[in-house]
Amino acid sequence: MAERSDDDRKRIRDEFHEAVTMAPAELERWLETDESREVGQKDGGGESTGHASGRRIVELLRTKVADLSEADHDHMEKVAGYVARHRAQRPSGDVEHSRWRYSLMNWGHDPLG
């Protein structure tokens, strides 16, 4: 894959920061909860894809822009896309204690926040 332009990297970062509404410390606390660990598609090791992504998101939020790699931008783009797709699937009714909300929170987005 060709290296992205500065404009593309900025667009990806902007979309990532729009999608990720939780602060790093808030996301870290959430990832420690049973609710966080119980949702999402599990890989072979027992951790869900979203939970692993949440840990990476915390790292990305704490990384200086100049230190972000192409792989970091790839993950930021993946996060923004996941949040957009998942938000579009919002179930009806109260979502406060829903698996839908908990899954989004693993990806750094609290739809109630």
Rosetta blueprint (number, residue, H / E / L):
1 M L
2 A L
3 E L
4 R L
5 S L
6 D H
7 D H
8 D H
9 R H
10 K H
11 R H
12 I H
13 R H
14 D H
15 E H
16 F H
17 H H
18 E H
19 A H
20 V L
21 T L
22 M L
23 A L
24 P H
25 A H
26 E H
27 L H
28 E H
29 R H
30 W H
31 L H
32 E L
33 T L
34 D H
35 E H
36 S H
37 R H
38 E H
39 V L
40 G L
41 Q L
42 K E
43 D L
44 G L
45 G L
46 G L
47 E L
48 S E
49 T H
50 G H
51 H H
52 A H
53 S H
54 G H
55 R H
56 R H
57 I H
58 V H
59 E H
60 L H
61 L H
62 R L
63 T L
64 K L
65 V H
66 A H
67 D H
68 L L
69 S L
70 E H
71 A H
72 D H
73 H H
74 D H
75 H H
76 M H
77 E H
78 K H
79 V H
80 A H
81 G H
82 Y H
83 V H
84 A H
85 R H
86 H H
87 R H
88 A L
89 Q L
90 R L
91 P L
92 S L
93 G L
94 D L
95 V L
96 E L
97 H L
98 S L
99 R H
100 W H
101 R H
102 Y H
103 S H
104 L H
105 M H
106 N H
107 W L
108 G L
109 H L
110 D L
111 P L
112 L L
113 G L
